[in-house]
Amino acid sequence: MKIYVITVFSLLVIGLASCTQRVASPSTNRVVIKNRPTVYKVVKVKGKRYYFWNGNHYRKTKNGYVLVRFYNN
């Protein structure tokens, strides 16, 4: 009985310890556009402001504008 409890406890600890941390890799292919063009549209999606020009949506960041992809769920 004692060995059974120790074995089950060990498997439980090992199983939980292996999945405790998720690491997100930074996106390396992100292009930041410093200045938006003079002709653009402001679009609000779910209360957030996006800028639309050249057939793409962009989000304003402190470094410039970043291309945003919208996916349908």
mmCIF file as gemmi writes it, N, C-alpha and C atoms, coordinates in Angstrom:
data_model
loop_
_atom_site.group_PDB
_atom_site.id
_atom_site.type_symbol
_atom_site.label_atom_id
_atom_site.label_alt_id
_atom_site.label_comp_id
_atom_site.label_asym_id
_atom_site.label_entity_id
_atom_site.label_seq_id
_atom_site.pdbx_PDB_ins_code
_atom_site.Cartn_x
_atom_site.Cartn_y
_atom_site.Cartn_z
_atom_site.occupancy
_atom_site.B_iso_or_equiv
_atom_site.pdbx_formal_charge
_atom_site.auth_seq_id
_atom_site.auth_asym_id
_atom_site.pdbx_PDB_model_num
ATOM 1 N N . MET Axp A 1 ? 0.819 -1.188 0 1 0 ? 1 A 1
ATOM 2 C CA . MET Axp A 1 ? 0 0 0 1 0 ? 1 A 1
ATOM 3 C C . MET Axp A 1 ? 0.867 1.256 0 1 0 ? 1 A 1
ATOM 4 N N . LYS Axp A 2 ? 1.95 1.229 0.771 1 0 ? 2 A 1
ATOM 5 C CA . LYS Axp A 2 ? 2.832 2.374 0.87 1 0 ? 2 A 1
ATOM 6 C C . LYS Axp A 2 ? 3.52 2.66 -0.473 1 0 ? 2 A 1
ATOM 7 N N . ILE Axp A 3 ? 3.973 1.624 -1.152 1 0 ? 3 A 1
ATOM 8 C CA . ILE Axp A 3 ? 4.635 1.782 -2.449 1 0 ? 3 A 1
ATOM 9 C C . ILE Axp A 3 ? 3.637 2.298 -3.487 1 0 ? 3 A 1
ATOM 10 N N . TYR Axp A 4 ? 2.411 1.822 -3.423 1 0 ? 4 A 1
ATOM 11 C CA . TYR Axp A 4 ? 1.363 2.263 -4.344 1 0 ? 4 A 1
ATOM 12 C C . TYR Axp A 4 ? 1.099 3.767 -4.185 1 0 ? 4 A 1
ATOM 13 N N . VAL Axp A 5 ? 1.001 4.25 -2.966 1 0 ? 5 A 1
ATOM 14 C CA . VAL Axp A 5 ? 0.746 5.67 -2.704 1 0 ? 5 A 1
ATOM 15 C C . VAL Axp A 5 ? 1.924 6.511 -3.185 1 0 ? 5 A 1
ATOM 16 N N . ILE Axp A 6 ? 3.134 6.063 -2.93 1 0 ? 6 A 1
ATOM 17 C CA . ILE Axp A 6 ? 4.324 6.807 -3.366 1 0 ? 6 A 1
ATOM 18 C C . ILE Axp A 6 ? 4.398 6.837 -4.879 1 0 ? 6 A 1
ATOM 19 N N . THR Axp A 7 ? 4.091 5.74 -5.546 1 0 ? 7 A 1
ATOM 20 C CA . THR Axp A 7 ? 4.13 5.678 -7.003 1 0 ? 7 A 1
ATOM 21 C C . THR Axp A 7 ? 3.09 6.607 -7.618 1 0 ? 7 A 1
ATOM 22 N N . VAL Axp A 8 ? 1.876 6.57 -7.121 1 0 ? 8 A 1
ATOM 23 C CA . VAL Axp A 8 ? 0.819 7.437 -7.643 1 0 ? 8 A 1
ATOM 24 C C . VAL Axp A 8 ? 1.166 8.899 -7.406 1 0 ? 8 A 1
ATOM 25 N N . PHE Axp A 9 ? 1.655 9.227 -6.225 1 0 ? 9 A 1
ATOM 26 C CA . PHE Axp A 9 ? 2.041 10.602 -5.913 1 0 ? 9 A 1
ATOM 27 C C . PHE Axp A 9 ? 3.174 11.066 -6.831 1 0 ? 9 A 1
ATOM 28 N N . SER Axp A 10 ? 4.154 10.225 -7.079 1 0 ? 10 A 1
ATOM 29 C CA . SER Axp A 10 ? 5.282 10.577 -7.947 1 0 ? 10 A 1
ATOM 30 C C . SER Axp A 10 ? 4.815 10.835 -9.375 1 0 ? 10 A 1
ATOM 31 N N . LEU Axp A 11 ? 3.945 9.993 -9.885 1 0 ? 11 A 1
ATOM 32 C CA . LEU Axp A 11 ? 3.426 10.177 -11.244 1 0 ? 11 A 1
ATOM 33 C C . LEU Axp A 11 ? 2.602 11.457 -11.353 1 0 ? 11 A 1
ATOM 34 N N . LEU Axp A 12 ? 1.85 11.76 -10.323 1 0 ? 12 A 1
ATOM 35 C CA . LEU Axp A 12 ? 1.052 12.976 -10.314 1 0 ? 12 A 1
ATOM 36 C C . LEU Axp A 12 ? 1.938 14.22 -10.32 1 0 ? 12 A 1
ATOM 37 N N . VAL Axp A 13 ? 2.971 14.228 -9.506 1 0 ? 13 A 1
ATOM 38 C CA . VAL Axp A 13 ? 3.884 15.371 -9.428 1 0 ? 13 A 1
ATOM 39 C C . VAL Axp A 13 ? 4.643 15.538 -10.744 1 0 ? 13 A 1
ATOM 40 N N . ILE Axp A 14 ? 5.122 14.463 -11.306 1 0 ? 14 A 1
ATOM 41 C CA . ILE Axp A 14 ? 5.859 14.535 -12.575 1 0 ? 14 A 1
ATOM 42 C C . ILE Axp A 14 ? 4.938 14.996 -13.697 1 0 ? 14 A 1
ATOM 43 N N . GLY Axp A 15 ? 3.724 14.493 -13.716 1 0 ? 15 A 1
ATOM 44 C CA . GLY Axp A 15 ? 2.77 14.87 -14.751 1 0 ? 15 A 1
ATOM 45 C C . GLY Axp A 15 ? 2.387 16.335 -14.692 1 0 ? 15 A 1
ATOM 46 N N . LEU Axp A 16 ? 2.214 16.874 -13.511 1 0 ? 16 A 1
ATOM 47 C CA . LEU Axp A 16 ? 1.852 18.282 -13.373 1 0 ? 16 A 1
ATOM 48 C C . LEU Axp A 16 ? 3.031 19.21 -13.58 1 0 ? 16 A 1
ATOM 49 N N . ALA Axp A 17 ? 4.205 18.781 -13.196 1 0 ? 17 A 1
ATOM 50 C CA . ALA Axp A 17 ? 5.388 19.633 -13.3 1 0 ? 17 A 1
ATOM 51 C C . ALA Axp A 17 ? 5.809 19.847 -14.75 1 0 ? 17 A 1
ATOM 52 N N . SER Axp A 18 ? 5.519 18.912 -15.632 1 0 ? 18 A 1
ATOM 53 C CA . SER Axp A 18 ? 5.983 19.031 -17.009 1 0 ? 18 A 1
ATOM 54 C C . SER Axp A 18 ? 5.161 20.026 -17.819 1 0 ? 18 A 1
ATOM 55 N N . CYS Axp A 19 ? 3.977 20.396 -17.367 1 0 ? 19 A 1
ATOM 56 C CA . CYS Axp A 19 ? 3.1 21.277 -18.138 1 0 ? 19 A 1
ATOM 57 C C . CYS Axp A 19 ? 2.834 22.601 -17.438 1 0 ? 19 A 1
ATOM 58 N N . THR Axp A 20 ? 3.681 23.034 -16.559 1 0 ? 20 A 1
ATOM 59 C CA . THR Axp A 20 ? 3.371 24.21 -15.761 1 0 ? 20 A 1
ATOM 60 C C . THR Axp A 20 ? 3.738 25.519 -16.421 1 0 ? 20 A 1
ATOM 61 N N . GLN Axp A 21 ? 4.594 25.525 -17.421 1 0 ? 21 A 1
ATOM 62 C CA . GLN Axp A 21 ? 5.049 26.79 -17.969 1 0 ? 21 A 1
ATOM 63 C C . GLN Axp A 21 ? 4.877 26.795 -19.479 1 0 ? 21 A 1
ATOM 64 N N . ARG Axp A 22 ? 4.3 27.892 -19.965 1 0 ? 22 A 1
ATOM 65 C CA . ARG Axp A 22 ? 4.165 28.084 -21.403 1 0 ? 22 A 1
ATOM 66 C C . ARG Axp A 22 ? 5.019 29.272 -21.799 1 0 ? 22 A 1
ATOM 67 N N . VAL Axp A 23 ? 5.797 29.113 -22.818 1 0 ? 23 A 1
ATOM 68 C CA . VAL Axp A 23 ? 6.675 30.179 -23.278 1 0 ? 23 A 1
ATOM 69 C C . VAL Axp A 23 ? 6.203 30.613 -24.653 1 0 ? 23 A 1
ATOM 70 N N . ALA Axp A 24 ? 5.91 31.882 -24.793 1 0 ? 24 A 1
ATOM 71 C CA . ALA Axp A 24 ? 5.478 32.418 -26.08 1 0 ? 24 A 1
ATOM 72 C C . ALA Axp A 24 ? 6.69 32.981 -26.805 1 0 ? 24 A 1
ATOM 73 N N . SER Axp A 25 ? 6.876 32.561 -28.02 1 0 ? 25 A 1
ATOM 74 C CA . SER Axp A 25 ? 8.001 33.073 -28.797 1 0 ? 25 A 1
ATOM 75 C C . SER Axp A 25 ? 7.593 34.383 -29.454 1 0 ? 25 A 1
ATOM 76 N N . PRO Axp A 26 ? 8.466 35.35 -29.446 1 0 ? 26 A 1
ATOM 77 C CA . PRO Axp A 26 ? 8.116 36.635 -30.063 1 0 ? 26 A 1
ATOM 78 C C . PRO Axp A 26 ? 8.039 36.501 -31.578 1 0 ? 26 A 1
ATOM 79 N N . SER Axp A 27 ? 7.136 37.257 -32.153 1 0 ? 27 A 1
ATOM 80 C CA . SER Axp A 27 ? 6.985 37.237 -33.6 1 0 ? 27 A 1
ATOM 81 C C . SER Axp A 27 ? 8.135 38.016 -34.223 1 0 ? 27 A 1
ATOM 82 N N . THR Axp A 28 ? 8.911 37.368 -35.051 1 0 ? 28 A 1
ATOM 83 C CA . THR Axp A 28 ? 10.083 38.025 -35.628 1 0 ? 28 A 1
ATOM 84 C C . THR Axp A 28 ? 9.777 38.663 -36.972 1 0 ? 28 A 1
ATOM 85 N N . ASN Axp A 29 ? 8.649 38.326 -37.586 1 0 ? 29 A 1
ATOM 86 C CA . ASN Axp A 29 ? 8.35 38.872 -38.907 1 0 ? 29 A 1
ATOM 87 C C . ASN Axp A 29 ? 7.291 39.975 -38.826 1 0 ? 29 A 1
ATOM 88 N N . ARG Axp A 30 ? 7.332 40.798 -37.808 1 0 ? 30 A 1
ATOM 89 C CA . ARG Axp A 30 ? 6.403 41.911 -37.643 1 0 ? 30 A 1
ATOM 90 C C . ARG Axp A 30 ? 7.031 43.164 -38.238 1 0 ? 30 A 1
ATOM 91 N N . VAL Axp A 31 ? 6.271 43.84 -39.098 1 0 ? 31 A 1
ATOM 92 C CA . VAL Axp A 31 ? 6.761 45.048 -39.74 1 0 ? 31 A 1
ATOM 93 C C . VAL Axp A 31 ? 6.079 46.25 -39.096 1 0 ? 31 A 1
ATOM 94 N N . VAL Axp A 32 ? 6.87 47.197 -38.671 1 0 ? 32 A 1
ATOM 95 C CA . VAL Axp A 32 ? 6.351 48.421 -38.059 1 0 ? 32 A 1
ATOM 96 C C . VAL Axp A 32 ? 6.487 49.543 -39.076 1 0 ? 32 A 1
ATOM 97 N N . ILE Axp A 33 ? 5.358 50.197 -39.355 1 0 ? 33 A 1
ATOM 98 C CA . ILE Axp A 33 ? 5.339 51.324 -40.281 1 0 ? 33 A 1
ATOM 99 C C . ILE Axp A 33 ? 5.315 52.599 -39.451 1 0 ? 33 A 1
ATOM 100 N N . LYS Axp A 34 ? 6.292 53.448 -39.658 1 0 ? 34 A 1
ATOM 101 C CA . LYS Axp A 34 ? 6.443 54.639 -38.817 1 0 ? 34 A 1
ATOM 102 C C . LYS Axp A 34 ? 5.341 55.668 -39.059 1 0 ? 34 A 1
ATOM 103 N N . ASN Axp A 35 ? 4.997 55.932 -40.305 1 0 ? 35 A 1
ATOM 104 C CA . ASN Axp A 35 ? 4.001 56.963 -40.631 1 0 ? 35 A 1
ATOM 105 C C . ASN Axp A 35 ? 2.898 56.372 -41.489 1 0 ? 35 A 1
ATOM 106 N N . ARG Axp A 36 ? 1.66 56.725 -41.168 1 0 ? 36 A 1
ATOM 107 C CA . ARG Axp A 36 ? 0.545 56.26 -41.992 1 0 ? 36 A 1
ATOM 108 C C . ARG Axp A 36 ? 0.406 57.197 -43.186 1 0 ? 36 A 1
ATOM 109 N N . PRO Axp A 37 ? -0.219 56.732 -44.261 1 0 ? 37 A 1
ATOM 110 C CA . PRO Axp A 37 ? -0.406 57.599 -45.431 1 0 ? 37 A 1
ATOM 111 C C . PRO Axp A 37 ? -1.451 58.679 -45.153 1 0 ? 37 A 1
ATOM 112 N N . THR Axp A 38 ? -1.556 59.621 -46.04 1 0 ? 38 A 1
ATOM 113 C CA . THR Axp A 38 ? -2.507 60.715 -45.836 1 0 ? 38 A 1
ATOM 114 C C . THR Axp A 38 ? -3.952 60.274 -46.053 1 0 ? 38 A 1
ATOM 115 N N . VAL Axp A 39 ? -4.172 59.226 -46.859 1 0 ? 39 A 1
ATOM 116 C CA . VAL Axp A 39 ? -5.521 58.721 -47.105 1 0 ? 39 A 1
ATOM 117 C C . VAL Axp A 39 ? -5.679 57.398 -46.359 1 0 ? 39 A 1
ATOM 118 N N . TYR Axp A 40 ? -6.536 57.377 -45.337 1 0 ? 40 A 1
ATOM 119 C CA . TYR Axp A 40 ? -6.792 56.183 -44.535 1 0 ? 40 A 1
ATOM 120 C C . TYR Axp A 40 ? -8.177 56.306 -43.918 1 0 ? 40 A 1
ATOM 121 N N . LYS Axp A 41 ? -8.685 55.202 -43.391 1 0 ? 41 A 1
ATOM 122 C CA . LYS Axp A 41 ? -9.972 55.203 -42.693 1 0 ? 41 A 1
ATOM 123 C C . LYS Axp A 41 ? -9.767 54.693 -41.279 1 0 ? 41 A 1
ATOM 124 N N . VAL Axp A 42 ? -10.512 55.272 -40.344 1 0 ? 42 A 1
ATOM 125 C CA . VAL Axp A 42 ? -10.508 54.785 -38.966 1 0 ? 42 A 1
ATOM 126 C C . VAL Axp A 42 ? -11.684 53.835 -38.823 1 0 ? 42 A 1
ATOM 127 N N . VAL Axp A 43 ? -11.401 52.598 -38.375 1 0 ? 43 A 1
ATOM 128 C CA . VAL Axp A 43 ? -12.418 51.569 -38.235 1 0 ? 43 A 1
ATOM 129 C C . VAL Axp A 43 ? -12.415 51.1 -36.787 1 0 ? 43 A 1
ATOM 130 N N . LYS Axp A 44 ? -13.598 50.971 -36.192 1 0 ? 44 A 1
ATOM 131 C CA . LYS Axp A 44 ? -13.689 50.442 -34.831 1 0 ? 44 A 1
ATOM 132 C C . LYS Axp A 44 ? -14.239 49.028 -34.888 1 0 ? 44 A 1
ATOM 133 N N . VAL Axp A 45 ? -13.491 48.097 -34.295 1 0 ? 45 A 1
ATOM 134 C CA . VAL Axp A 45 ? -13.892 46.698 -34.208 1 0 ? 45 A 1
ATOM 135 C C . VAL Axp A 45 ? -13.898 46.321 -32.741 1 0 ? 45 A 1
ATOM 136 N N . LYS Axp A 46 ? -15.071 45.975 -32.22 1 0 ? 46 A 1
ATOM 137 C CA . LYS Axp A 46 ? -15.244 45.616 -30.806 1 0 ? 46 A 1
ATOM 138 C C . LYS Axp A 46 ? -14.679 46.691 -29.872 1 0 ? 46 A 1
ATOM 139 N N . GLY Axp A 47 ? -14.907 47.938 -30.229 1 0 ? 47 A 1
ATOM 140 C CA . GLY Axp A 47 ? -14.483 49.051 -29.389 1 0 ? 47 A 1
ATOM 141 C C . GLY Axp A 47 ? -13.019 49.447 -29.535 1 0 ? 47 A 1
ATOM 142 N N . LYS Axp A 48 ? -12.268 48.741 -30.35 1 0 ? 48 A 1
ATOM 143 C CA . LYS Axp A 48 ? -10.85 49.08 -30.549 1 0 ? 48 A 1
ATOM 144 C C . LYS Axp A 48 ? -10.684 49.804 -31.881 1 0 ? 48 A 1
ATOM 145 N N . ARG Axp A 49 ? -9.748 50.719 -31.905 1 0 ? 49 A 1
ATOM 146 C CA . ARG Axp A 49 ? -9.526 51.559 -33.076 1 0 ? 49 A 1
ATOM 147 C C . ARG Axp A 49 ? -8.445 50.959 -33.976 1 0 ? 49 A 1
ATOM 148 N N . TYR Axp A 50 ? -8.792 50.802 -35.261 1 0 ? 50 A 1
ATOM 149 C CA . TYR Axp A 50 ? -7.846 50.308 -36.258 1 0 ? 50 A 1
ATOM 150 C C . TYR Axp A 50 ? -7.813 51.285 -37.424 1 0 ? 50 A 1
ATOM 151 N N . TYR Axp A 51 ? -6.712 51.284 -38.133 1 0 ? 51 A 1
ATOM 152 C CA . TYR Axp A 51 ? -6.537 52.155 -39.282 1 0 ? 51 A 1
ATOM 153 C C . TYR Axp A 51 ? -6.5 51.274 -40.526 1 0 ? 51 A 1
ATOM 154 N N . PHE Axp A 52 ? -7.267 51.673 -41.559 1 0 ? 52 A 1
ATOM 155 C CA . PHE Axp A 52 ? -7.393 50.872 -42.778 1 0 ? 52 A 1
ATOM 156 C C . PHE Axp A 52 ? -6.855 51.656 -43.958 1 0 ? 52 A 1
ATOM 157 N N . TRP Axp A 53 ? -5.871 51.09 -44.631 1 0 ? 53 A 1
ATOM 158 C CA . TRP Axp A 53 ? -5.376 51.634 -45.884 1 0 ? 53 A 1
ATOM 159 C C . TRP Axp A 53 ? -4.706 50.515 -46.66 1 0 ? 53 A 1
ATOM 160 N N . ASN Axp A 54 ? -4.692 50.67 -47.971 1 0 ? 54 A 1
ATOM 161 C CA . ASN Axp A 54 ? -4.019 49.727 -48.866 1 0 ? 54 A 1
ATOM 162 C C . ASN Axp A 54 ? -4.552 48.296 -48.72 1 0 ? 54 A 1
ATOM 163 N N . GLY Axp A 55 ? -5.832 48.158 -48.324 1 0 ? 55 A 1
ATOM 164 C CA . GLY Axp A 55 ? -6.439 46.833 -48.199 1 0 ? 55 A 1
ATOM 165 C C . GLY Axp A 55 ? -6.099 46.092 -46.918 1 0 ? 55 A 1
ATOM 166 N N . ASN Axp A 56 ? -5.448 46.748 -45.957 1 0 ? 56 A 1
ATOM 167 C CA . ASN Axp A 56 ? -5.039 46.1 -44.705 1 0 ? 56 A 1
ATOM 168 C C . ASN Axp A 56 ? -5.465 46.933 -43.503 1 0 ? 56 A 1
ATOM 169 N N . HIS Axp A 57 ? -5.603 46.253 -42.362 1 0 ? 57 A 1
ATOM 170 C CA . HIS Axp A 57 ? -5.892 46.929 -41.095 1 0 ? 57 A 1
ATOM 171 C C . HIS Axp A 57 ? -4.604 47.036 -40.284 1 0 ? 57 A 1
ATOM 172 N N . TYR Axp A 58 ? -4.42 48.182 -39.628 1 0 ? 58 A 1
ATOM 173 C CA . TYR Axp A 58 ? -3.235 48.429 -38.822 1 0 ? 58 A 1
ATOM 174 C C . TYR Axp A 58 ? -3.655 48.895 -37.434 1 0 ? 58 A 1
ATOM 175 N N . ARG Axp A 59 ? -2.821 48.621 -36.452 1 0 ? 59 A 1
ATOM 176 C CA . ARG Axp A 59 ? -3.044 49.036 -35.075 1 0 ? 59 A 1
ATOM 177 C C . ARG Axp A 59 ? -1.912 49.982 -34.687 1 0 ? 59 A 1
ATOM 178 N N . LYS Axp A 60 ? -2.247 51.036 -33.987 1 0 ? 60 A 1
ATOM 179 C CA . LYS Axp A 60 ? -1.23 52.011 -33.587 1 0 ? 60 A 1
ATOM 180 C C . LYS Axp A 60 ? -0.515 51.521 -32.338 1 0 ? 60 A 1
ATOM 181 N N . THR Axp A 61 ? 0.801 51.563 -32.35 1 0 ? 61 A 1
ATOM 182 C CA . THR Axp A 61 ? 1.63 51.237 -31.196 1 0 ? 61 A 1
ATOM 183 C C . THR Axp A 61 ? 2.541 52.421 -30.915 1 0 ? 61 A 1
ATOM 184 N N . LYS Axp A 62 ? 3.331 52.315 -29.865 1 0 ? 62 A 1
ATOM 185 C CA . LYS Axp A 62 ? 4.228 53.434 -29.542 1 0 ? 62 A 1
ATOM 186 C C . LYS Axp A 62 ? 5.358 53.571 -30.554 1 0 ? 62 A 1
ATOM 187 N N . ASN Axp A 63 ? 5.649 52.508 -31.315 1 0 ? 63 A 1
ATOM 188 C CA . ASN Axp A 63 ? 6.731 52.554 -32.3 1 0 ? 63 A 1
ATOM 189 C C . ASN Axp A 63 ? 6.245 52.868 -33.71 1 0 ? 63 A 1
ATOM 190 N N . GLY Axp A 64 ? 4.942 52.79 -33.935 1 0 ? 64 A 1
ATOM 191 C CA . GLY Axp A 64 ? 4.394 53.034 -35.268 1 0 ? 64 A 1
ATOM 192 C C . GLY Axp A 64 ? 3.103 52.249 -35.453 1 0 ? 64 A 1
ATOM 193 N N . TYR Axp A 65 ? 2.867 51.765 -36.658 1 0 ? 65 A 1
ATOM 194 C CA . TYR Axp A 65 ? 1.658 51.018 -36.982 1 0 ? 65 A 1
ATOM 195 C C . TYR Axp A 65 ? 2.023 49.587 -37.36 1 0 ? 65 A 1
ATOM 196 N N . VAL Axp A 66 ? 1.254 48.626 -36.829 1 0 ? 66 A 1
ATOM 197 C CA . VAL Axp A 66 ? 1.537 47.206 -37.036 1 0 ? 66 A 1
ATOM 198 C C . VAL Axp A 66 ? 0.362 46.58 -37.771 1 0 ? 66 A 1
ATOM 199 N N . LEU Axp A 67 ? 0.654 45.751 -38.75 1 0 ? 67 A 1
ATOM 200 C CA . LEU Axp A 67 ? -0.367 45.046 -39.525 1 0 ? 67 A 1
ATOM 201 C C . LEU Axp A 67 ? -1.112 44.066 -38.63 1 0 ? 67 A 1
ATOM 202 N N . VAL Axp A 68 ? -2.458 44.054 -38.729 1 0 ? 68 A 1
ATOM 203 C CA . VAL Axp A 68 ? -3.302 43.175 -37.924 1 0 ? 68 A 1
ATOM 204 C C . VAL Axp A 68 ? -4.046 42.233 -38.855 1 0 ? 68 A 1
ATOM 205 N N . ARG Axp A 69 ? -4.056 40.96 -38.504 1 0 ? 69 A 1
ATOM 206 C CA . ARG Axp A 69 ? -4.813 39.958 -39.265 1 0 ? 69 A 1
ATOM 207 C C . ARG Axp A 69 ? -6.051 39.601 -38.485 1 0 ? 69 A 1
ATOM 208 N N . PHE Axp A 70 ? -7.215 39.657 -39.118 1 0 ? 70 A 1
ATOM 209 C CA . PHE Axp A 70 ? -8.451 39.239 -38.481 1 0 ? 70 A 1
ATOM 210 C C . PHE Axp A 70 ? -8.804 37.847 -38.965 1 0 ? 70 A 1
ATOM 211 N N . TYR Axp A 71 ? -9.084 36.952 -38.043 1 0 ? 71 A 1
ATOM 212 C CA . TYR Axp A 71 ? -9.456 35.581 -38.383 1 0 ? 71 A 1
ATOM 213 C C . TYR Axp A 71 ? -10.895 35.335 -37.976 1 0 ? 71 A 1
ATOM 214 N N . ASN Axp A 72 ? -11.636 34.655 -38.83 1 0 ? 72 A 1
ATOM 215 C CA . ASN Axp A 72 ? -13.019 34.299 -38.51 1 0 ? 72 A 1
ATOM 216 C C . ASN Axp A 72 ? -13.043 33.02 -37.708 1 0 ? 72 A 1
ATOM 217 N N . ASN Axp A 73 ? -13.742 33.032 -36.592 1 0 ? 73 A 1
ATOM 218 C CA . ASN Axp A 73 ? -13.854 31.831 -35.754 1 0 ? 73 A 1
ATOM 219 C C . ASN Axp A 73 ? -15.074 31.06 -36.122 1 0 ? 73 A 1
